Amino acid sequence: MGLKRKDILSIASLSVDEINMILEASEPFKEVSGREIKKVPALRGKTVVNLFFEPSTRTRTSFELAAKRLSADVINFSPSSSSIVKGETLLDTAKNIESMQADIIVLRHSSSGAAETLGRAVRSSVINAGDGWHEHPTQALLDLFTIKEKKGGISGLGVVIVGDLAHSRVARSNIHGLVKMGARVRVVSPPTMVPPFFDQLGVEVYHSFDEALPGMDVIIMLRLQLERQGWALFPSIREYSRLYGLTAERVQLAKPNVLIMHPGPLNRGVEIAPEVADSHGSVILDQVTNGVAVRMGLMYLLSELN
C-alpha cells in the first residue's frame, strides 16, 4: 500500500502513520546501496526531474542518485541556463516539464510555498526539496531514519536543535517530525534568531546552549545561514561560535553515546569543532548515506500513484 497523497510538501502535513510508512519503505533501499550492483528496477520507465532554483549540489545529487538507483530516467533542470532567465514563470516551466511526461518533480525554490503552488498546478508528483524558510521534508525524514536506526526508536528521546532557527527550514521540518514521533525537543538559539511562534510548536526554547544539553540523546546542529541573513542578528562569527558552537566539552554535558548530527555543509570551527564532527558520536556521514535510501523509499511510494 502506497501513500494516499500525490505530493510530499511538508512534514507538518504528514501523519505519524505516513512518516512510519516512509521510514519502513526506506529500510530495504539502504541494503540496495550496499550491494555491488546498486540498482533495482522499481522506477524503470518513470521520469524524475530535478528542478532546482537554488544551488544545492548535495541535495540534488542525493535525489539524482536515488532516482538512478531505482532505474528512473533523470533530468537535471538548471533554471539559470534556461528560459526562466528570459522571464518564464515557475508554473510555465513546470507545465512544459510535465508535457514531457515527468512522473516526479523534485523542486527546490527560494520562495516559501512554491512547492505547494506547483503541486496544485501539475499532475506529476511534487517533492519539496526545500522552499524558502518554510520546510525541507526529506532532510527531516532522513534525520528521523538515522535517529531510529541508531537509537532503536524516537519516542521519549531528548533532542536539541541548535543554531539559526529563524532562517532554517531544516529546523522547522525536524521539529514537526520529532514532536509527532514523540521526542522531547529543545531548541537553542540567540534571541535574535528565534521566530516568535516557535514556543507554540511543542518545543522548549533556550538561549543558553549549556543549559539545554543535560539529558539530551541527540544534538542537531544547524548550518549558519550566512547567505540568508545580515550580521545585524549577531555581532560576529567568533562570538556566535563561542556561545553556540558544539565543542568536545559541551558534548560531555549531554548523555553518554549522544548522537551528533548536522544537515551539511559544515562550517567547521563555527557551528561544530572539527574533532566533534569527526568523533565516534557523529553520524553526519550516516545522514548522507541514509538520505539516498529515504529518497528512494519516498519516490518508490509516490510512483505507485503514477
C-alpha positions as CSV (number, residue, x, y, z in Angstrom):
1,M,0.0,0.0,0.0
2,G,1.4,3.4,-1.0
3,L,0.9,6.9,0.2
4,K,-2.6,8.3,-0.4
5,R,-1.2,11.7,-1.3
6,K,0.3,12.8,-4.6
7,D,2.9,15.2,-3.2
8,I,5.3,15.5,-0.3
9,L,5.3,19.2,0.5
10,S,5.9,19.3,4.3
11,I,6.3,17.2,7.4
12,A,3.6,19.3,9.1
13,S,1.0,17.8,6.7
14,L,2.1,14.2,7.2
15,S,0.5,11.9,9.8
16,V,2.6,9.6,12.1
17,D,1.4,6.6,10.1
18,E,2.6,8.2,6.8
19,I,6.0,9.1,8.4
20,N,6.4,5.5,9.6
21,M,5.4,4.2,6.2
22,I,8.1,6.2,4.5
23,L,10.7,5.2,7.1
24,E,9.8,1.5,6.7
25,A,9.8,1.6,2.9
26,S,13.3,3.1,3.0
27,E,14.9,0.3,5.0
28,P,15.3,-2.2,2.2
29,F,16.7,0.5,-0.1
30,K,19.6,1.1,2.3
31,E,20.5,-2.5,1.7
32,V,20.4,-1.9,-2.1
33,S,23.0,0.8,-1.7
34,G,25.4,-1.6,-0.1
35,R,25.3,-4.1,-3.0
36,E,27.9,-4.5,-5.7
37,I,25.3,-3.5,-8.2
38,K,23.4,-0.7,-6.6
39,K,20.3,-0.7,-8.8
40,V,16.7,-2.1,-8.8
41,P,14.0,-1.7,-11.5
42,A,11.4,-0.2,-9.3
43,L,11.1,3.1,-11.3
44,R,12.0,1.7,-14.7
45,G,10.1,3.7,-17.3
46,K,9.5,6.6,-14.9
47,T,11.0,10.1,-15.3
48,V,12.2,12.2,-12.4
49,V,13.0,15.9,-12.9
50,N,15.2,17.8,-10.5
51,L,14.1,21.4,-10.7
52,F,16.4,23.4,-8.5
53,F,16.1,27.2,-8.5
54,E,18.6,27.4,-5.6
55,P,22.1,25.8,-5.8
56,S,22.4,22.7,-3.7
57,T,24.9,20.1,-5.0
58,R,24.4,17.8,-2.0
59,T,20.6,17.5,-2.1
60,R,20.3,17.4,-5.9
61,T,23.0,14.7,-6.1
62,S,21.2,12.7,-3.4
63,F,17.9,12.8,-5.3
64,E,19.6,12.1,-8.6
65,L,21.5,9.1,-7.2
66,A,18.3,7.8,-5.5
67,A,16.3,8.0,-8.8
68,K,19.0,6.4,-10.9
69,R,19.3,3.5,-8.3
70,L,15.6,3.0,-8.9
71,S,16.3,2.8,-12.7
72,A,14.4,6.0,-13.4
73,D,15.3,8.4,-16.2
74,V,16.6,11.6,-14.6
75,I,16.7,15.2,-15.9
76,N,18.5,17.9,-14.0
77,F,16.9,21.2,-14.9
78,S,19.0,24.3,-14.3
79,P,16.9,27.5,-14.3
80,S,20.0,29.7,-14.6
81,S,20.7,28.4,-18.1
82,S,17.0,28.1,-19.2
83,S,14.3,30.3,-20.4
84,I,13.5,31.3,-16.8
85,V,16.2,34.0,-17.1
86,K,14.0,35.3,-20.0
87,G,11.0,35.7,-17.8
88,E,9.3,32.3,-17.8
89,T,7.4,31.6,-14.6
90,L,7.7,28.6,-12.3
91,L,4.3,27.3,-13.5
92,D,5.1,27.8,-17.2
93,T,8.4,25.9,-16.7
94,A,6.6,23.1,-14.7
95,K,3.8,22.7,-17.3
96,N,6.5,22.3,-20.0
97,I,8.3,19.7,-17.9
98,E,5.0,17.9,-17.3
99,S,4.3,17.8,-21.0
100,M,7.5,15.7,-21.3
101,Q,5.6,13.1,-19.2
102,A,7.5,13.7,-16.0
103,D,6.3,11.4,-13.2
104,I,8.0,13.1,-10.3
105,I,9.3,16.7,-10.0
106,V,11.7,17.5,-7.2
107,L,11.6,21.2,-6.5
108,R,13.9,23.5,-4.6
109,H,12.9,27.2,-4.6
110,S,13.8,30.3,-2.7
111,S,10.1,31.2,-2.1
112,S,8.2,29.6,0.8
113,G,5.1,27.9,-0.6
114,A,6.5,27.3,-4.1
115,A,6.2,23.5,-3.8
116,E,2.6,23.7,-2.8
117,T,1.8,26.1,-5.6
118,L,3.4,23.7,-8.1
119,G,1.7,20.6,-6.6
120,R,-1.7,22.2,-7.2
121,A,-0.9,23.0,-10.8
122,V,0.6,19.8,-12.2
123,R,-0.5,16.1,-12.3
124,S,3.1,15.0,-11.6
125,S,4.0,14.2,-8.0
126,V,6.0,17.0,-6.4
127,I,8.6,16.5,-3.7
128,N,9.7,19.6,-1.8
129,A,13.5,19.7,-1.7
130,G,13.4,23.0,0.3
131,D,11.2,26.1,-0.1
132,G,12.5,29.4,1.3
133,W,12.4,29.4,5.1
134,H,9.4,27.0,5.1
135,E,10.3,23.3,5.1
136,H,12.8,20.7,3.9
137,P,10.8,17.5,4.5
138,T,13.2,14.9,3.1
139,Q,16.0,16.2,5.3
140,A,13.8,15.7,8.3
141,L,12.8,12.2,7.1
142,L,16.4,11.1,6.7
143,D,17.2,12.6,10.2
144,L,14.3,10.6,11.7
145,F,15.5,7.5,9.9
146,T,19.0,8.0,11.2
147,I,17.9,8.5,14.8
148,K,15.6,5.5,14.7
149,E,18.4,3.3,13.2
150,K,20.9,4.4,15.8
151,K,18.7,4.6,18.9
152,G,16.1,1.9,18.0
153,G,13.2,4.4,18.2
154,I,12.4,8.0,18.6
155,S,9.6,8.3,21.2
156,G,10.9,9.5,24.5
157,L,14.3,10.7,23.3
158,G,15.6,14.1,24.2
159,V,16.7,16.0,21.0
160,V,18.2,19.5,21.0
161,I,18.3,21.6,17.8
162,V,20.9,24.4,17.8
163,G,21.5,27.4,15.6
164,D,19.9,29.9,13.3
165,L,16.2,28.9,13.8
166,A,14.9,32.0,12.0
167,H,16.3,31.0,8.6
168,S,16.3,27.2,8.9
169,R,13.7,25.2,7.0
170,V,15.5,22.1,8.3
171,A,14.7,23.1,11.9
172,R,11.0,23.6,11.1
173,S,10.7,20.2,9.4
174,N,12.7,18.4,12.1
175,I,10.6,20.0,14.9
176,H,7.3,18.9,13.2
177,G,8.6,15.4,12.7
178,L,10.3,14.8,16.1
179,V,7.3,16.2,18.1
180,K,4.9,13.9,16.1
181,M,7.1,10.9,16.7
182,G,7.1,11.5,20.5
183,A,10.6,13.1,21.1
184,R,11.2,15.8,23.7
185,V,12.6,18.7,21.7
186,R,14.6,21.7,22.9
187,V,15.8,24.4,20.6
188,V,18.7,26.7,21.3
189,S,19.4,30.0,19.5
190,P,20.3,33.6,20.1
191,P,17.2,35.6,20.9
192,T,17.5,37.5,17.6
193,M,17.3,34.2,15.7
194,V,14.2,32.7,17.3
195,P,10.9,33.3,15.4
196,P,8.1,34.4,17.8
197,F,5.9,31.3,17.1
198,F,8.4,28.6,17.9
199,D,7.2,28.2,21.5
200,Q,3.8,27.1,20.0
201,L,5.4,24.1,18.2
202,G,5.7,21.9,21.3
203,V,9.4,22.6,22.0
204,E,11.3,24.2,24.8
205,V,13.2,27.4,23.8
206,Y,16.6,28.0,25.3
207,H,19.1,30.8,24.7
208,S,21.9,29.0,26.7
209,F,23.4,26.0,24.9
210,D,25.0,24.6,28.1
211,E,21.6,24.7,30.0
212,A,19.8,22.8,27.2
213,L,22.3,19.9,26.9
214,P,21.7,17.8,30.1
215,G,19.6,14.8,29.4
216,M,19.8,15.0,25.6
217,D,20.2,11.9,23.4
218,V,20.6,13.7,20.1
219,I,22.2,17.0,19.1
220,I,21.3,18.5,15.8
221,M,23.5,21.4,14.8
222,L,22.2,23.8,12.1
223,R,24.3,25.5,9.5
224,L,24.6,29.2,10.0
225,Q,22.7,30.7,7.1
226,L,25.1,33.4,6.2
227,E,23.6,33.9,2.7
228,R,20.1,34.5,4.2
229,Q,20.8,36.9,6.9
230,G,22.8,40.1,7.7
231,W,25.1,40.2,10.7
232,A,22.7,42.6,12.4
233,L,21.4,39.4,14.1
234,F,24.7,38.6,15.8
235,P,27.9,40.6,16.5
236,S,30.5,38.2,14.9
237,I,31.2,34.7,13.8
238,R,33.7,34.3,16.6
239,E,31.1,35.3,19.2
240,Y,28.5,33.0,17.8
241,S,30.9,30.1,17.8
242,R,31.9,30.8,21.4
243,L,28.3,30.7,22.6
244,Y,26.6,28.3,20.2
245,G,29.4,26.1,18.7
246,L,29.5,22.4,19.6
247,T,32.8,21.7,21.3
248,A,34.1,18.4,22.9
249,E,33.5,20.0,26.3
250,R,29.8,20.7,25.5
251,V,29.3,17.1,24.2
252,Q,30.1,15.9,27.7
253,L,27.1,17.8,29.1
254,A,24.7,15.6,27.2
255,K,24.0,11.9,27.7
256,P,26.7,9.3,27.1
257,N,26.5,8.0,23.5
258,V,24.8,11.2,22.3
259,L,24.3,11.4,18.5
260,I,25.8,14.4,16.8
261,M,24.0,15.4,13.6
262,H,24.3,18.2,11.0
263,P,22.4,18.7,7.7
264,G,25.6,20.0,5.9
265,P,27.5,21.5,4.6
266,L,29.6,22.0,7.7
267,N,31.1,25.3,8.8
268,R,33.9,23.6,10.7
269,G,35.1,25.6,13.7
270,V,31.9,27.7,13.6
271,E,28.9,25.5,14.4
272,I,30.9,22.5,15.2
273,A,34.5,21.8,16.2
274,P,36.4,19.6,13.8
275,E,37.2,16.9,16.4
276,V,33.5,16.7,17.3
277,A,32.4,16.4,13.6
278,D,34.8,13.5,13.2
279,S,34.1,11.8,16.6
280,H,32.6,8.4,17.3
281,G,29.3,10.0,18.2
282,S,29.0,11.8,14.9
283,V,26.5,10.3,12.4
284,I,26.9,13.1,9.8
285,L,28.1,10.7,7.1
286,D,25.4,8.2,8.0
287,Q,22.9,11.0,7.3
288,V,24.2,11.4,3.8
289,T,24.0,7.6,3.2
290,N,20.5,7.4,4.7
291,G,19.4,10.4,2.6
292,V,19.7,8.3,-0.6
293,A,17.8,5.4,0.9
294,V,15.0,7.6,2.2
295,R,14.6,9.4,-1.1
296,M,14.5,6.1,-2.8
297,G,11.8,4.9,-0.5
298,L,9.8,8.1,-0.9
299,M,9.9,8.0,-4.7
300,Y,9.0,4.3,-4.7
301,L,5.9,5.0,-2.7
302,L,4.9,8.0,-4.9
303,S,5.5,6.0,-8.1
304,E,2.7,3.7,-7.1
305,L,0.3,6.6,-7.7
306,N,1.6,7.3,-11.2
